Amino acid sequence: MKKILLVLALIFTCTIAAGAALDMRAEMAALDRALIPVWALTVEGRLDLATKAMPVLRHEWYGFKERNYDARTADAGWRNDIDRVDALIGEAAAILDGGRYPDLVRTPLERAATVLAGLRQRSGIDYYTDYLIAFRVPMDGIVAAGKDPNAESVARIRAFYPQARAAWQHLPPAGPGPAFHLSAARTEALPGMIEAETKALDDLGRVLDANDAAAIAAAALAIRPPFLSVYYSFGDFHALMWIKPDAK
């Protein structure tokens, strides 16, 4: 009887843990739906819309922080990292409000996303966009090198390519799961977007076998647009339609 009770207790504990991980994944996905549009609109140079999207992110973040500040008391770094994300989002908002050096907005947002990815990994939360973040780092290195085709930049592309390839191949084939609440249209379109990125990486791999720096640079730059299409899919741009022009 004691053994049966022990097994039942273990099952109950595991069920609670799995449910907590699922809830946290949904919380994180809701935050991403607000964070990604700010980042994306800055990337696209739409600072007017990025400024309007920032209050949505801050509102979502304040709710997330209030609900989850004490969610992982066993993780000694949890609260510190939440505070870091709070500061980074505040930094991005201040840059947008100041209207100076808008390109710098992306840096604190990317750092905030990286900190959140670390929180999830320490908590054992498997999270789809963490694989995209892991790919973005070597991808950015490839794209930066591709902007100036020469022997040195080609060498950098060759160095980053295996990292990017490996990171993209780790993308879960089962898809993002229900926590992200993708629309039916986005869910249907996502495999094609992923395939477009895979093809762009394949094309880059093929031209790397040649010594044509210009062709390599062009193929390097071509890996970014399909990635952005995939990553943007997880942002809620529709929410911007309901923001008043003077919203702060």
N, C-alpha and C positions, 0 to 999 in steps of 0.2 A: 504493500500500500504506500509506504514512504517513497519507494522508487517511482511509483506512478505519479504521486504528488510532485516529486522533484522534476519529472519530465514535463508535467503540465505547467509548472512554474516557469521552467526554462522556455517553453513554447510561448507562454504569455509574455515573458520579458522580451523575447525576440520579436514578437508581433508588435509590441509597443515601440521598440527601437526602430523597426521597419516603418511604422506609421509616422514616427517623429522625423525620420529621414525624408519621407515623402512630403510631409508638411513643410519642412525646411526647403526642399527642392521647389515647391510651389511658391513659397515666400521669395526665394531667390529669383525665380522666373518672373514674378511680378515686378521685382526691382529692375531686372534686365529690360523688361518691356518699357520702362521709363528711362533707363540709362542709355540704351543703345541709340534712340533717336537723337539725343543731345550730341553724342559722339559722332553719329553719322552726318547730321546736318552741319557740324563743324567741318568734317572731312569734305563735304560737298560745297563748302563755302557759303551756306545759307545761314548766316549768323543771325538774321532777323528771326527765323524760325527756331534756331537753336536757343535764342534768348527766351522765346515763348515756351519752349519745351523744358527749360531748366526748372521753373516752379513745379512742374509735374514731377520731375525727378526728386526734387527736394521734399515735396509732400510725401511721395512714396517712401523715400529714405527715412524721414522722421518716423513714419509709422512702423517701418521695418525695425528701426533701432529701438523704439519703445517696446515692441513686442518681443524682441530677440536679444536684447542686451545681456540678459542673464540666462539665455537658453542653453549655454554649454559651460556650466560652472566647472566641469572637470578639465576643460581646456584652459590652461593658465594664460594663453595668449589671446583668447577670444575677445575679451572686452577691449584690450589694447588695440586689436586689429579693427574692431568696430569703431573705436575712436579715431583710428587712422583714416578709415574710409570717410568718416564724418568730416574730418579736416580736409581731405582731398576733394570731396564734393563741394565743400565750402570754398576751397581755392578755385575750382573751376567756375563756380558761380560768380566769384569776385572778379575773375578775369573777364567774363562775359559782361558783367555789369559795368566794368571800367572801360570797355570798348577798345582796349589796347592789346596788341599782340594776341589776336584771337586764335592763332594757330596753336598757342600754348595750352588751350583748353583741353585738347586731346590728351596731353601728358598726364594730368592728375586723374582724368577719367580712366585711362588705361591702367594707371597704378592702382586705382580703387578696384577695378575689375580683377587685377592680379591678386590683390590682398583677399578679396572675396573667394577667389579660386583656392587660395591657400587654406582658408577657413573650411571650405567644403572638403578638401582633400584630407585634412586632419580629422574631420568628422566622419570620414568614410562615405561621403555623399557623392555618388557618381552623377555627374552633371554635364549635359551635352555641350553647352557652349564653352566649358573649360577646355575641351579638345580644340575648339576653334581659337581660343586665346593662345593655347600652346602652339598652334600653327602660325598665328599672326606674328609671333616674334621672329622666327627665321624668314617668314615671308617679307616682313618689313626690311630685313637686311638685304634680301635679294632685290627688292624693288628699289631701294636706295642705291644699290650698286649699279642697277640697270639704267639709272638716269645719266650716267657718265661712262659710255662705253670705251674702255681701254683695257690693257692687259691686267692692270691691278684690280679693276672692278670685276672682270671676268673671273679672276682668282677668288674674289670674295663670293661671287655667285656660286662657284663650284664648292666652296666651303660650306655655304648655307644650305645648298640644295638637298643633301642627304637628310639634314635635320627636318626640313620642311616636308620632304617626302614621307619620312617616318611618322611625323606628327599627323599628317593628313590621313595616312593609312590606319591610324588608331581611331578615327571617327567611327562611332558605333554604327554598324550596319542596320540595326533595328530602328534607328531614328531617335528623335528627341523624347518621345513619350508624352503622356497627357498633361504633365505638369506645366508645359509651356503654352497650352491653350492655343496652338496654331489653328488658324482658320482652315477650312477644307481646301480652299484654293492654295494656300501656302503649303499645306501638307502635300498636296498633289504636285506642286511645282518644285519642292525641295530636292527630290532625287535628281531631277534634270540639272538643277543648279550645282549640285555636288559633282555630277558627272562632268559638267563644264569645267570645274576647277581641276578635276582629275586629268582631263584632256590637256588643260593648259600646262600642268606639271609634266605630263608625258611629252608634250611638245618641247618644253624647256630641256628635259633630259636628252632628247634627241639632238638638239642643236648644240648642247654642251660637248658632244662628241666631235664637233667641228671647231675650227679656229676663227670663225667669223664673229668678231666682237660685236658688230652692229646687230647681227641676227640674234645673238645671245641676249643682248640688251633688250631687244624688242620682245623676245619671248619671256624675259624676266618681268618686264612691265605688264605683260598680258596675264600674269597669274593673279593680279590684284582684283580686277573687276568681278570675276566670278565669286571670289571669296567674299567681297563686300555684299553681293547679292544674297549669299547664304546667311551671313551674319545679320544683315538688316532684317531678315525674315523674323527674327526674334524680338524686334522692337515694335511698339505700338504707335505707329505714326498716325493712325486714325484718331487717337486721343487729341491730337493737336487741333482738330477741327472744332473742338468745343472750348478752346481757350479764347478768352476775350483779348483783343489787341493790346490792352493796357495791363494785362495780368502780370503780377509780380510774385 
